[in-house]
């Protein structure tokens, strides 16, 4: 069953946490912290995707926690758009 009201709300949903007033400054600061840190591990994995090279990426967050991500890089010669998809907490990949 489709709920048109819910679908409309999802278009503007920004998550449970408030977004900083100056998102560009916030984002640039976060990127700079990651670029400075060399404390990450990138391991090539076989995720059964023939058209892409796949990796597991782990790194430390600013508060000392561990961030785990899956990185999928298409095997194409041309440029493609980048998509960051947040998919849940605590191993719900």
C-alpha positions in Angstrom: 0.0 0.0 0.0 1.4 3.4 -1.0 0.9 6.3 1.4 1.1 9.6 -0.6 1.5 11.7 2.5 4.4 9.6 3.7 6.1 9.7 0.3 5.7 13.5 0.3 7.3 13.8 3.7 10.2 11.6 2.7 11.2 14.1 0.0 12.1 16.7 2.7 13.3 14.3 5.4 16.6 15.4 7.0 17.0 12.7 9.6 16.6 12.8 13.3 19.6 15.0 14.1 19.5 18.7 13.3 21.6 19.8 10.4 24.2 22.6 11.1 23.3 26.1 10.0 26.3 26.3 7.7 26.4 22.9 6.2 29.2 23.7 3.8 31.5 24.7 6.6 30.6 21.6 8.6 31.1 19.3 5.6 34.5 20.9 4.7 35.7 20.5 8.3 34.7 16.8 8.3 36.4 16.2 5.0 39.6 17.9 6.3 39.6 15.7 9.4 39.4 12.5 7.2 42.1 13.8 4.8 44.5 14.4 7.7 43.9 11.0 9.3 45.8 8.1 7.8 44.1 5.8 10.2 42.0 3.8 7.7 42.0 0.3 6.2 40.9 -0.4 2.6 40.6 -4.1 1.8 39.5 -5.4 -1.6 36.6 -7.9 -1.3 34.5 -10.0 -3.6 30.9 -8.8 -3.2 29.9 -10.9 -6.3 29.6 -7.7 -8.5 31.2 -8.5 -11.9 31.2 -4.8 -13.2 32.8 -3.3 -10.1 35.8 -3.5 -7.8 34.6 -3.7 -4.2 36.2 -2.8 -0.9 35.6 -2.8 2.8 36.6 0.6 4.2 37.1 1.2 8.0 38.3 4.3 9.7 38.1 6.1 13.0 35.5 8.8 13.5 36.1 12.2 15.1 34.8 10.8 18.5 37.0 7.7 18.4 34.3 5.3 17.1 34.9 2.9 14.2 33.2 3.6 10.9 32.6 0.7 8.5 31.7 1.2 4.9 31.4 -0.7 1.6 33.0 0.9 -1.4 31.9 -0.1 -4.9 33.9 1.3 -7.8 32.6 0.7 -11.3 35.0 -0.8 -13.8 34.4 2.0 -16.4 36.7 4.3 -18.2 34.3 7.3 -18.2 33.4 9.4 -15.2 30.2 8.4 -13.3 28.2 10.2 -10.5 29.0 9.3 -6.9 26.3 8.1 -4.5 26.7 8.0 -0.8 24.0 5.8 0.7 23.5 5.6 4.5 22.0 2.3 5.3 21.7 1.9 9.0 23.4 1.4 12.3 25.4 -1.5 13.8 26.0 -3.9 10.9 22.8 -3.4 9.0 24.5 -3.2 5.7 
